[in-house]
Amino acid sequence: MLSLSKAEKSYIQAGLVATPPSRADGRALLDYRSVALETGVAPLANGSARLSIGRNPHDGGGGTEVVAATKLEVESVDENGEGRDGGRIVCTVSCSPSAYPHLSSSALDDVQADFTSLLHQTLSHPSLHPQNLTILKSKKAWLLNLDVLVLSDAGNILDALFMASRAALWDTRVPRTRGVEYKAPTRKDKEGMEVDEDEHENAQKQSGFDTRVLPKATDFELPDYWDEGEVLDGRERWPVAIVLNLEPPAHFLDATAQEEAASPLKLLLIFSFQGAQHTVLQSMRMLGPGELTLSRLKELVGEDYARELLASLNAKLKDEDVRRTQKARERFELHR
């Protein structure tokens, strides 16, 4: 957090509660800075996104910037390993030292641990778990690793973390798999017993691999498709975060680093939307020094803010889908 003088804090606080309110960049209390989003930024990842808030349009500098990427790994489902039937999700957040130059290495580790804990606990909740991470039931499943890197923090980092994560998960493609079972060809001997054919005989016959849909497949293969796989099941449910920065009696959105230093008390609300009407509050946390009365807390339900943010984010993600689909088709045709 930035260090401000008492005069600077007093000036920012007075502007926030004035009539009409005044912010240093001229925004209204509920306005966001410009948000830029691009998906497919990491070619080797299964899904990726880069998001920035408040970047300077002239030189591309400043602002809050986050990169998120997903990678799928195959895990064996057994009693000795960590693999789970149905797959699992693991989230990790790393922070560039340049994002928090005023922090020591130990303090930076604490920040990373806090972000990782918040993101992992939210996104790995059973209510959000995708249903298409199973490869072979009770045998193999996908481990979905979500890695998020904070490149710079100029305020409102939690909103940015969840928006970038949602975009990377939206962009994720799960490779299509097909069960494979190997049966050694057999023949009957003179006594009617089935025995394996010798290598010479096998070479003259059809391969023992069977790639049909098998109820007892022992392994899998990856068919070749132009679209790199299917989207994650239930990707519309991935949550968004809204941070309500509190300067009683006012509250405001998308605080800059200076505003966060002047008004450190904030309420974090994380919503997922399952359909047009069904809203789930996944998490709620009070952050910073200070307290909030129950009556005031009831007035601060930020569902409408989250719904507006989600609508804008989804519109951009669908535009990115069109661009990425066309790019994937062209790449597939080029390498056929």
N, C-alpha and C positions, 0 to 999 in steps of 0.2 A: 504494500500500500504506500502511496506517495506521502511525503511529509509536507504538510501545509502549515503556514503560520496561522495564528489566531485570527488575524485580519482577513486572510484569504478564506478561511472556513466561514467566518461570519458573513462575508460578502456573498458566498455561494448559497448559504442557508437562507439569508434574507431574500435573495432572488427567487428561491424555490417556493417560499410561502407568501410572496408578494401578490398583489392584485393589480393587473394580471401577473402571472408567474413569469420569471425571466431566467433563461439559461444562457450560458456563455456563447453557445453556437446558434442561438436563436430558435431552437426547437420548442415545441409545446411539451408539456410534461409527459404526454403519452406517445410522443413521436420517437421512432427509431432513426438512427443514422442510416446511411446507405449500406445495404447488405449485398455482397457479391458472392455468388455460389457457382462452383463448377464441379461436375462429377467426372469420374474416369481419369483422374490425374495421375494415378499410379498404375502403369501398364501390367505389372506383375501381380497386382492384388485382385481379389475376386470382386471387390467393390471399393470405391474411394471417393473422396470429396475434399475440396478446399473451400473454406468459408472465411470471409473477412467482413468486419463491421467497422464502418467509419474510416475506410482507407481514403487517403487524399487522392482525388481524381486527377490531379495535375502531375504528381510525381510517383504515385502508387505507393507512397510510404505512409507510415503511421497506422493507427487503427489496431483492432484486435484480429489476429489471424490464427486459424486452426486448420490442421490437416488430419483427416481420419481415413483409415484403410482397414479392410477386412481381409482375412486370409483363412481359408478352409483347410483343415488337416484331417486325415483319416485316423480315427481312434478305434482300438479294439475294446469291445464291451466285455469285460470279465471282472471277476471278484478282486483281482490283484491290482488292476489299473484304475485310473481316474475316469475312464470313459464311461458314459452313461447311455443306456438305451434311449433313443430319441435325440441324442446329441446334447451339447452344452455350449454355453457362451461364456467367454472370458474377456473382460475389458481391462485395458491398461492405458493410463494417461502419463505421458512424459512431457516435461516442460524444458524448453530451451533456456539455458542460463541467461541469454540476452533478453528473454521476456521478463525476467525478474532480476535485474542486475544488482539490486540492493540487498538481495537475500544471500545468506551463506549457503554452502552446499547442504548442510544438515536441514536448514529451514526449507530449502527447495525440495528436498526429499519428503518433508512433511506435507508440503503443498501437493506434490504429486500423489502421495498416498491418500490424501483427503479427496482429491478429484477422482482417483481410481476407485475408491470405496463407494463414493456417491454414484458414479456411472455404472459400476458393476452391480451394485445392489438393485438399482432401478431396472437395468436392461435384462438382467438374468432372472427377473421375477417370472414365476410359472405362467402368469396370465398373459405374458408377452411372447412366450416361447414358440418359435416356428415349428410347424409340424412336418417339414420336409428335410430334416437333418438326419433322418435314418437312412442308412445304406442297406444293411442286412440286419433284420430284426434280431436283437439279442446277440449280434456278432460284431457289427461294425457301424459306426456313426460318424458324422462330421463334428469336429471341434471348430467352432467359429471364434476366431481371435479378432477382436476389435482393438486396434491400436490408434491412439489419438495423440497428436503432437501439438502442443501450444507453442507457436512461433513468436507471438507477441501478445501482450495484454494491455490494451488501452481502455479497459473497463468492460463490464458485462460479459465476463469470460464464461459464466455458467450457461447463459443463453446460447453462446457460441458453441460450447462443448456439445450440447444436446442437439443443436441444429446440424452441426457437422456430422455427428454420429448418426442421426436419423438419415441424412443424405447418403452416407456411405452404406448403411444397411439397406436403404431403398435401392441403391445401385448394385448391390451384391447379387451375383448369379451363382446358383448352386449347380454344379455339373450334374448332368443326367447320368445315371448309372444303370447298368444292366447286369442281372445276376448271371453267374457262370458256374457250372458244375462239371467236373471232369469225371467221366466214367471210363474205366479201362475196358476196351472191347474184350469179350469173352467168347469161348466156344466150348462145346461139350466134348469130353473125351469118350473113349469107348464104353466106359461104365456109366455114362450119363452125367458125370460131374462137370460143373462149369469151371474152366481154368482160363487164365489170361493167355491171350495169343502172344506169340513171340514178336520180336521187334520187326523182323522181315515181313511178317504178315500184317502187322500194324501199319507199316509204311505203304502197303498196297490198299489200305482201306481209309475210310473217312476219319478225320480227326475225332478224338474222344471228347473235345470241348463241345458243350451244349450251351448255346446262348439264348435259348428261348426263355420265356418267363417261367421260372422254376420255383416251386414251393420250398425246396430245400437247397437253395444255392449256397455254395461254399466260398465263393469269391465274386468279384465284380469287375466290370470293365467300363470304360468311358466311351460311349458312342460319339461320333463326330457330328456336331451340329453347328450351324452358322451363328446362333445366338448365344453361345457360351454357357447355356444352361437356363434354368428357370429362376424366377425371382423368389425371394424368401416369402414363405407363407405368412400372411397377415402383416405385410409390411405397412399397411395403413395404420396399424396400431402403435407403431413406435412413437414414444412420447416426445413432447416438447416442454421446455422449461420456461417459466416466466419469473423474473426476479422483480419484485416490487420494492423499490428503494424508498425508505420511509423518512420523511422529515415532517413529523406531525404538525398540523393536521393533513398535510399533503403527502401524496406518494407519486412516484414518477418511474418511467421505464428507461431502459438502455442508458444507464449512468456512465459517464466518462470516468477516467481514473481520478480526476480531481473531485468530481461529485461523490464518488465512493469514499474518498478520504474525508470529505466534509460531512457526509451523512452515512456513516458505516452500518447503521441498522437496516436490515433488509429481510424480506420474507421470500423464500424460494418455494415455488409451486410447480409441480411436475404433473402434467395431464397427458392421458392418452384418450383418443377418441375412437370408439368402436361403433361405427355407424353414425348416422346424422344426428341422432338424439342421445345416444349413450355415451356419457363422459365419466372417466375414472380418474380420481385424484391419486396418482401413484405415490407421491411423496410430498411432504411439506416440512420445511425447516426454517427456524429463525436463525439468522446469522448476524454476528456483530454484537457489540455491547448495547444494552438498553432492554426495555421490556414493552410488551404489548398487551393491552387489556383484551378480555374475551369479546366484549362488545365491538371493539375496534377490529379484532381479527375477523369477525363475521362479516364486516363490511368490505374486507379486502380479498374476497374470492375473485381470483383473476381468470376465471374460465373464459369470459368474453375476449380478453386480451389474447389468451392462448389460442382460441378458435380463429381469431383474425390472423395471428402469426402462422398457424397451420395452413390456412387457406392460401396465403402468399407463398409459403414454402412448397406446398404441393403443386401449385401452378408452375413454379420454376422447375421442380423435379420432373414434371411431365414434359416440359419443353426439353430438358436435358435427355430424357428417355428417347425422344424422337431423334435428337442429334446423335446419340450413342448407337441407336439401332441402325441408322443409316451408315454410320462409320463401320459398325461390325459387319454389315452385309458387304460393304465394299472390300473390307480386309479379307473376308472369307472367299469372295469371288477371285480376289487377286492371287490367293494361294491354292486354289483348287487344282 
